[in-house]
Amino acid sequence: MSDGTAGVGTILAVDDEPDILIALEDLFEESYRVLTTSRPAEALEILRAEPDIAVVLSDQRMPGLTGDALLAEARTFHDAQAILLTGYADITAVIAALNRGGIVGYVTKPWDAGLLRSTVRQAFERHSLGRDLATERALLRGLLDHAQDAISFKDAQGRFVRLNARKAALLGHDIAACLGRREGELLGPKAAPVTAADEAAIRSGAVAESLISDGPTGAEQWSHVTRVPIRDAGGSISHLAMIERDVTEQRTLEARLRQSDKMQALGTLAGGIAHDFNNLLTAILGSLELAAPKVADQPRVQRLIENARGAAERGASLTKRLLSFSRAHDLQARAVDVNTLITGMSDLFGRSLGGLVTVRTDLEEGLAAVQVDPDQLELAVLNLCINARDAMPDGGAITVATRQLSIGGDPEIADGTYLGISVTDEGTGIPEEILRRVCEPFFTTKAVGQGTGLGLAMVFGLAQQSKGRLVIDSVVGRGTRVELALPFADQAPEQAAEASGAAPVAGRRARVLIVDDDPQVRHVTASFLTGFGHSTTEAGDGEAALRLLQGDRYDIVVADLAMPGMSGIELAAEIRDRDPHMPVLILTGHADAMQIPEDLPVLAKPFRSADLAARVATLLEGAVGTSV
């Protein structure tokens, strides 16, 4: 055995005659690295140790092991190209070796040097090509087996020639069952859009991308599909490669971002609407309150005033709900009589749900109060009723019920007794795959522009923050029941001031400076305070108020928050610089319009005269150094 010099490749020469080995080494050493041996057994050892050998040249007649037998055994573990060197008398062995695939060619002795070089060169090129193809197959196999995408290759007639397990799983079969078949044969009519897209990509000859969805509305699985036409040597499209990537999570995140942007825009818009609308409601409600005593002897007019006041108060409630949808809301939990709250929503149900549905109530008597934010609970019940209505496009009945629950063994909630509030419909029901996601923020099955995806998420959040739970039971085709469980309060509900009808004590009389850019609101505020015995002066903006304060003395300033030129906060800061003991009360239709210092008292618009008088009296009692 001898090692030749390094070349473009390695060949192994095997012959029991040393002279022939020397001749072969001389013939090829300039082009190849040549390894030689005179023993067949040693040749097998060299092949096992040298995986890069490209060609084996072997004599046929050798002691111990013939050349065809040596090359056949080598074929079992090595990919080298095998050439047999033989005399004419060995043609039978050559034919047998060719039939067994043990050799790719033979050269007779004595050989023609040019022919032998050509034969070895062709064998070497076939070996290199085979190695390249094997590498490409391995790369392709690795890509197919380990890619997270569904990858497939089809011929020009749409038949699968290669595909990975992920694609086969999407088709509902294993890989072997898909090969040689079209998608239409595997998926039936559902494959029609895919077949049409494949044919269009082949006709155009260009890479095509598309976004497709599959599954029920609201629980779609989205895929981004890339089709790559592959051309043969003649330039004709012979195959089509398809890469299908699951982009469901990306689409969900994009949808949530878009919805978040819309909600932020809604919040900004709602703030402006709330400020202006609450100013109007303050003027309307205030004027009605001032007018009511003047027509006390006219019941018909009194009824009209009460109707108008009720409508204005509902407008204030709607404004509050709009704001709660569009901004973060800190829960103001207190003891609430849920049955009374639901009974008081009857008018709201009628206005919000339309005429196709009826709302029935089944309220268990004697239930204690629960600890919850009443505004958010009212909004939660309304959201559930709206969802129930939407589940019954042809109309039906919605049942709102309350009952006492005894809960134990639930990992999400402490054992004990709770008040259950349920909303039940007779609608279409919710499929299981959608039911798992209905409480996700921004998840909605409604068409674009018809739902925010925040309704159930808000109810779920209320349950979590109130230390309760939310349970949804639904049967497709029969309806849905949503039950909110809330903990009982430690005390009875507080009675509202307006329920008692007791007017607050106005306190001592004072000189009040009222600052508001809206003349109607300013007039109502002044009339309220005048009715409680105070003397009032009005200013339309902050600069005018400062001039009045410079020329006269007042006991308290009541100022609007949002005013052109100088805000109520800026005005209060100027007043405190001049007189630290001067009390200032801020009136606002939208408290989130700007950051208000914690030590600055605030009264939300619209307000009743009793509320305003009580706040003014409280501030006057705490004031130091004021004069009448």
Solvent accessible surface area in square Angstrom, and as a share of the most:
residue,aa,sasa,rsa
1,M,127,0.57
2,S,43,0.28
3,D,96,0.50
4,G,17,0.17
5,T,93,0.54
6,A,95,0.73
7,G,42,0.41
8,V,118,0.68
9,G,15,0.14
10,T,10,0.06
11,I,1,0.00
12,L,0,0.00
13,A,0,0.00
14,V,0,0.00
15,D,0,0.00
16,D,50,0.26
17,E,89,0.40
18,P,88,0.56
19,D,109,0.57
20,I,28,0.14
21,L,17,0.09
22,I,101,0.51
23,A,43,0.33
24,L,1,0.00
25,E,35,0.16
26,D,89,0.46
27,L,29,0.15
28,F,4,0.02
29,E,70,0.31
30,E,166,0.74
31,S,57,0.37
32,Y,15,0.06
33,R,65,0.24
34,V,1,0.00
35,L,0,0.00
36,T,7,0.04
37,T,0,0.00
38,S,44,0.28
39,R,145,0.53
40,P,10,0.07
41,A,70,0.54
42,E,35,0.16
43,A,1,0.00
44,L,15,0.08
45,E,112,0.50
46,I,10,0.05
47,L,2,0.01
48,R,144,0.53
49,A,78,0.60
50,E,43,0.19
51,P,87,0.55
52,D,95,0.49
53,I,0,0.00
54,A,3,0.02
55,V,0,0.00
56,V,3,0.02
57,L,0,0.00
58,S,0,0.00
59,D,11,0.06
60,Q,10,0.05
61,R,158,0.58
62,M,13,0.06
63,P,98,0.62
64,G,90,0.87
65,L,52,0.26
66,T,59,0.34
67,G,0,0.00
68,D,17,0.09
69,A,38,0.29
70,L,1,0.01
71,L,2,0.01
72,A,30,0.23
73,E,71,0.32
74,A,8,0.06
75,R,92,0.34
76,T,111,0.64
77,F,78,0.32
78,H,19,0.09
79,D,64,0.33
80,A,9,0.07
81,Q,23,0.10
82,A,5,0.04
83,I,0,0.00
84,L,0,0.00
85,L,0,0.00
86,T,2,0.01
87,G,26,0.25
88,Y,170,0.65
89,A,84,0.65
90,D,15,0.08
91,I,76,0.39
92,T,104,0.61
93,A,24,0.19
94,V,0,0.00
95,I,91,0.46
96,A,37,0.29
97,A,0,0.00
98,L,74,0.37
99,N,122,0.63
100,R,133,0.49
101,G,37,0.35
102,G,3,0.03
103,I,7,0.04
104,V,56,0.32
105,G,15,0.15
106,Y,85,0.32
107,V,4,0.03
108,T,34,0.20
109,K,48,0.20
110,P,131,0.82
111,W,58,0.20
112,D,89,0.46
113,A,41,0.32
114,G,44,0.42
115,L,105,0.52
116,L,0,0.00
117,R,113,0.41
118,S,27,0.17
119,T,26,0.15
120,V,0,0.00
121,R,119,0.44
122,Q,91,0.40
123,A,0,0.00
124,F,37,0.15
125,E,97,0.43
126,R,102,0.37
127,H,13,0.06
128,S,42,0.27
129,L,105,0.52
130,G,34,0.33
131,R,80,0.29
132,D,82,0.42
133,L,73,0.36
134,A,50,0.39
135,T,76,0.44
136,E,107,0.48
137,R,124,0.45
138,A,52,0.41
139,L,123,0.61
140,L,49,0.24
141,R,120,0.44
142,G,29,0.28
143,L,95,0.47
144,L,7,0.03
145,D,86,0.45
146,H,145,0.65
147,A,27,0.21
148,Q,138,0.61
149,D,17,0.09
150,A,1,0.01
151,I,10,0.05
152,S,0,0.00
153,F,39,0.16
154,K,3,0.01
155,D,21,0.11
156,A,38,0.30
157,Q,99,0.44
158,G,19,0.18
159,R,84,0.30
160,F,2,0.01
161,V,59,0.34
162,R,85,0.31
163,L,6,0.03
164,N,1,0.01
165,A,63,0.49
166,R,102,0.37
167,K,7,0.03
168,A,2,0.01
169,A,72,0.56
170,L,108,0.53
171,L,6,0.03
172,G,63,0.60
173,H,74,0.33
174,D,93,0.48
175,I,63,0.32
176,A,82,0.63
177,A,36,0.28
178,C,0,0.00
179,L,78,0.39
180,G,45,0.43
181,R,83,0.30
182,R,95,0.35
183,E,7,0.03
184,G,34,0.33
185,E,94,0.42
186,L,19,0.09
187,L,56,0.28
188,G,29,0.28
189,P,125,0.79
190,K,139,0.59
191,A,1,0.00
192,A,61,0.48
193,P,92,0.58
194,V,28,0.16
195,T,58,0.33
196,A,57,0.44
197,A,33,0.26
198,D,11,0.06
199,E,90,0.40
200,A,44,0.34
201,A,2,0.02
202,I,40,0.20
203,R,181,0.66
204,S,76,0.49
205,G,20,0.19
206,A,56,0.44
207,V,90,0.52
208,A,39,0.30
209,E,114,0.51
210,S,44,0.28
211,L,75,0.37
212,I,77,0.39
213,S,56,0.36
214,D,88,0.45
215,G,46,0.44
216,P,56,0.35
217,T,86,0.50
218,G,8,0.08
219,A,13,0.10
220,E,43,0.19
221,Q,101,0.45
222,W,59,0.21
223,S,24,0.15
224,H,62,0.28
225,V,2,0.01
226,T,23,0.14
227,R,12,0.04
228,V,50,0.28
229,P,17,0.11
230,I,68,0.35
231,R,132,0.48
232,D,67,0.35
233,A,120,0.93
234,G,75,0.72
235,G,37,0.35
236,S,67,0.43
237,I,29,0.14
238,S,29,0.19
239,H,65,0.29
240,L,1,0.00
241,A,9,0.07
242,M,3,0.01
243,I,64,0.33
244,E,19,0.09
245,R,133,0.48
246,D,75,0.39
247,V,15,0.09
248,T,21,0.12
249,E,131,0.59
250,Q,100,0.45
251,R,71,0.26
252,T,31,0.18
253,L,99,0.49
254,E,65,0.29
255,A,42,0.32
256,R,77,0.28
257,L,116,0.57
258,R,128,0.47
259,Q,20,0.09
260,S,47,0.30
261,D,79,0.41
262,K,96,0.41
263,M,19,0.09
264,Q,132,0.58
265,A,64,0.50
266,L,55,0.28
267,G,17,0.16
268,T,104,0.60
269,L,107,0.53
270,A,0,0.00
271,G,6,0.06
272,G,42,0.41
273,I,75,0.38
274,A,0,0.00
275,H,30,0.14
276,D,86,0.45
277,F,73,0.31
278,N,10,0.05
279,N,10,0.05
280,L,91,0.45
281,L,6,0.03
282,T,2,0.01
283,A,11,0.08
284,I,82,0.41
285,L,20,0.10
286,G,0,0.00
287,S,56,0.36
288,L,28,0.14
289,E,46,0.21
290,L,53,0.26
291,A,38,0.30
292,A,15,0.11
293,P,95,0.60
294,K,159,0.67
295,V,25,0.14
296,A,71,0.55
297,D,120,0.62
298,Q,83,0.37
299,P,89,0.56
300,R,172,0.63
301,V,50,0.28
302,Q,42,0.18
303,R,140,0.51
304,L,108,0.54
305,I,16,0.08
306,E,80,0.36
307,N,102,0.53
308,A,41,0.32
309,R,62,0.23
310,G,22,0.21
311,A,50,0.39
312,A,9,0.07
313,E,84,0.38
314,R,90,0.33
315,G,10,0.10
316,A,21,0.16
317,S,36,0.23
318,L,89,0.44
319,T,6,0.04
320,K,97,0.41
321,R,26,0.09
322,L,53,0.26
323,L,14,0.07
324,S,18,0.11
325,F,69,0.29
326,S,16,0.10
327,R,85,0.31
328,A,98,0.76
329,H,49,0.22
330,D,113,0.58
331,L,43,0.21
332,Q,112,0.50
333,A,55,0.43
334,R,116,0.42
335,A,6,0.04
336,V,12,0.07
337,D,59,0.31
338,V,2,0.01
339,N,29,0.15
340,T,89,0.52
341,L,23,0.11
342,I,1,0.01
343,T,85,0.50
344,G,64,0.61
345,M,2,0.01
346,S,72,0.46
347,D,90,0.47
348,L,9,0.04
349,F,9,0.04
350,G,53,0.51
351,R,111,0.40
352,S,34,0.22
353,L,6,0.03
354,G,43,0.41
355,G,81,0.78
356,L,128,0.64
357,V,11,0.07
358,T,85,0.49
359,V,44,0.25
360,R,129,0.47
361,T,74,0.43
362,D,92,0.48
363,L,44,0.22
364,E,75,0.34
365,E,161,0.72
366,G,85,0.82
367,L,28,0.14
368,A,59,0.46
369,A,10,0.08
370,V,0,0.00
371,Q,67,0.30
372,V,0,0.00
373,D,3,0.02
374,P,16,0.10
375,D,60,0.31
376,Q,13,0.06
377,L,0,0.00
378,E,41,0.18
379,L,4,0.02
380,A,0,0.00
381,V,1,0.01
382,L,12,0.06
383,N,9,0.05
384,L,6,0.03
385,C,0,0.00
386,I,47,0.24
387,N,48,0.24
388,A,4,0.03
389,R,71,0.26
390,D,58,0.30
391,A,25,0.19
392,M,9,0.04
393,P,94,0.59
394,D,137,0.71
395,G,22,0.21
396,G,26,0.25
397,A,10,0.08
398,I,0,0.00
399,T,35,0.20
400,V,0,0.00
401,A,19,0.15
402,T,5,0.03
403,R,102,0.37
404,Q,99,0.44
405,L,14,0.07
406,S,102,0.66
407,I,15,0.07
408,G,57,0.55
409,G,72,0.70
410,D,30,0.15
411,P,135,0.85
412,E,125,0.56
413,I,16,0.08
414,A,75,0.58
415,D,103,0.54
416,G,33,0.32
417,T,72,0.42
418,Y,14,0.05
419,L,1,0.00
420,G,0,0.00
421,I,1,0.01
422,S,6,0.04
423,V,3,0.02
424,T,47,0.27
425,D,12,0.06
426,E,104,0.47
427,G,8,0.07
428,T,80,0.46
429,G,12,0.12
430,I,36,0.19
431,P,41,0.26
432,E,123,0.55
433,E,61,0.27
434,I,11,0.06
435,L,50,0.25
436,R,169,0.62
437,R,56,0.20
438,V,17,0.10
439,C,34,0.21
440,E,49,0.22
441,P,69,0.43
442,F,48,0.20
443,F,24,0.10
444,T,46,0.27
445,T,59,0.34
446,K,71,0.30
447,A,59,0.46
448,V,150,0.86
449,G,69,0.66
450,Q,131,0.58
451,G,19,0.19
452,T,50,0.29
453,G,13,0.12
454,L,31,0.15
455,G,18,0.17
456,L,24,0.12
457,A,16,0.12
458,M,37,0.17
459,V,0,0.00
460,F,77,0.32
461,G,21,0.20
462,L,4,0.02
463,A,0,0.00
464,Q,84,0.38
465,Q,118,0.53
466,S,13,0.09
467,K,164,0.70
468,G,3,0.03
469,R,50,0.18
470,L,25,0.12
471,V,52,0.30
472,I,29,0.15
473,D,81,0.42
474,S,26,0.16
475,V,78,0.45
476,V,96,0.55
477,G,60,0.58
478,R,188,0.68
479,G,9,0.09
480,T,11,0.06
481,R,73,0.27
482,V,14,0.08
483,E,10,0.04
484,L,2,0.01
485,A,1,0.00
486,L,0,0.00
487,P,31,0.19
488,F,47,0.20
489,A,18,0.14
490,D,155,0.80
491,Q,111,0.49
492,A,76,0.59
493,P,44,0.28
494,E,130,0.58
495,Q,149,0.66
496,A,50,0.38
497,A,63,0.49
498,E,110,0.49
499,A,76,0.59
500,S,79,0.51
501,G,64,0.61
502,A,74,0.57
503,A,82,0.63
504,P,40,0.25
505,V,131,0.76
506,A,19,0.15
507,G,38,0.36
508,R,101,0.37
509,R,170,0.62
510,A,3,0.02
511,R,76,0.28
512,V,0,0.00
513,L,0,0.00
514,I,1,0.01
515,V,1,0.01
516,D,3,0.02
517,D,56,0.29
518,D,30,0.16
519,P,80,0.50
520,Q,111,0.49
521,V,0,0.00
522,R,41,0.15
523,H,110,0.49
524,V,2,0.01
525,T,1,0.00
526,A,7,0.06
527,S,25,0.16
528,F,4,0.02
529,L,1,0.00
530,T,76,0.44
531,G,67,0.65
532,F,50,0.21
533,G,28,0.27
534,H,6,0.03
535,S,60,0.39
536,T,41,0.24
537,T,41,0.24
538,E,74,0.33
539,A,5,0.04
540,G,30,0.29
541,D,54,0.28
542,G,0,0.00
543,E,95,0.43
544,A,22,0.17
545,A,0,0.00
546,L,13,0.07
547,R,154,0.56
548,L,61,0.30
549,L,27,0.14
550,Q,147,0.66
551,G,70,0.68
552,D,64,0.33
553,R,118,0.43
554,Y,7,0.03
555,D,0,0.00
556,I,0,0.00
557,V,0,0.00
558,V,0,0.00
559,A,0,0.00
560,D,1,0.00
561,L,0,0.00
562,A,28,0.21
563,M,15,0.07
564,P,94,0.59
565,G,90,0.86
566,M,26,0.11
567,S,14,0.09
568,G,0,0.00
569,I,31,0.16
570,E,92,0.41
571,L,0,0.00
572,A,3,0.02
573,A,54,0.42
574,E,69,0.31
575,I,4,0.02
576,R,75,0.27
577,D,120,0.62
578,R,123,0.45
579,D,34,0.18
580,P,100,0.63
581,H,106,0.47
582,M,16,0.07
583,P,17,0.11
584,V,2,0.01
585,L,0,0.00
586,I,0,0.00
587,L,3,0.01
588,T,1,0.01
589,G,5,0.05
590,H,19,0.09
591,A,52,0.40
592,D,81,0.42
593,A,50,0.38
594,M,70,0.31
595,Q,161,0.72
596,I,26,0.13
597,P,59,0.37
598,E,181,0.81
599,D,98,0.51
600,L,7,0.04
601,P,29,0.18
602,V,43,0.25
603,L,20,0.10
604,A,65,0.50
605,K,8,0.03
606,P,33,0.21
607,F,10,0.04
608,R,76,0.28
609,S,15,0.10
610,A,18,0.14
611,D,49,0.25
612,L,0,0.00
613,A,0,0.00
614,A,36,0.28
615,R,76,0.28
616,V,0,0.00
617,A,9,0.07
618,T,86,0.50
619,L,37,0.18
620,L,5,0.03
621,E,141,0.63
622,G,62,0.59
623,A,23,0.18
624,V,98,0.56
625,G,57,0.55
626,T,38,0.22
627,S,49,0.32
628,V,134,0.77
